[in-house]
Amino acid sequence: MMETITIPVDPAIAKAYREADPEKQQKIATIVNDWLKSIIQEKEEKSLEEIIEEMQYQAKANGLTQEILEQILAE
């Protein structure tokens, strides 16, 4: 069973997600869920703030930009 949480994102990302069809939204949810799970499991001793900071760093380091996210939504 999945639960819903709210995470602030750039307005363009929110718009693109809302406009995506349900199948694309599910793909994004799966990617984000798996990503969060792997980071949290690796860093259980860290605070949520530290985990979020690391996620942001990893996203930038791995080249995940707003444009790439929009491209994923477009596929």
N, C-alpha and C positions, 0 to 999 in steps of 0.2 A: 504494500500500500504506500502510495506517495502522499506527501504533504506539500502544501504550497507555502512559500515564503516570498517576501518582497525584497528585491535588491535594486537599489538605485542604478540607473544606467543613463547614458546620454540620450537626449530626446530623439535623435535620429535612429538610434538602436531600438528604442521603445516603439517608435512609429513603424519601422521595418518589421519588427516582430508582430505587432498587432495586425499588419496588413498581409502577413504571410499566411498561406493556407495551413490548416491544422496539421498536415503531415510534416511540413517544414518546421512548424512550431515544436512538434514532438521530437524531431531530430535535434533541434537546438537544446531542448530541455534535457535530452539524453546526454548530449555532449557536456553541458554545464553540470549536470548531476554527477556524471562520472569524474569530471575534473575536480569538483568540490570534494567528492568522496576520497579520491586519491590523495589530495592535499591534506585533508583532515586526518586521514589514517596515518599519514607520514608524520604529522605534526600535532598529535593529540595533546602534547604538553604545552602547546602555544595557545595564546588567547585568540579569540575570533578576529580581533583587530590585526594581530600579527599574521594570521592566515590570509586575511583579505589583502594586506600589503604584499604578501608573497605571491598571491594570485595575480595581482596587478603587475608585479615585477615580471613574473613568468610569462604573462600574456604579452607584455611588451618585448621581452627577450626572445620570445618565439614568433614575434611578428604578427600577433593577433591585433589587428587594427579595426577601426570602425568599418573601413572599406571591405576588409576581408569578411567580417561578420555579415555585412550587407550582401556580399557575393554568396556566402553560404545560404542566406535566406532566398536569394534569387535562383538557386539551383533546384 
